[in-house]
């Protein structure tokens, strides 16, 4: 299912059967993106959707040449688990 990037609300979203997931971010400084919050509706949990949101958001950060901060506990754990893949873009 497609992930949408809403730049106005600073979030990546996913929706299926009336249930939603989101990965919110802030832009605290020029060239920096801070992933602040991840949420997936209970009905969608356990399907890897949060991981897909994370990968999409991190790909966006890399494409935009942004340094990544992870205020969100889920995102902090995700980049730690996949450190070799994302170490080059971490702030």
Order of alpha helices (4+ residues) and beta strands (2+ residues): beta-beta-beta-beta-alpha-beta-alpha-alpha
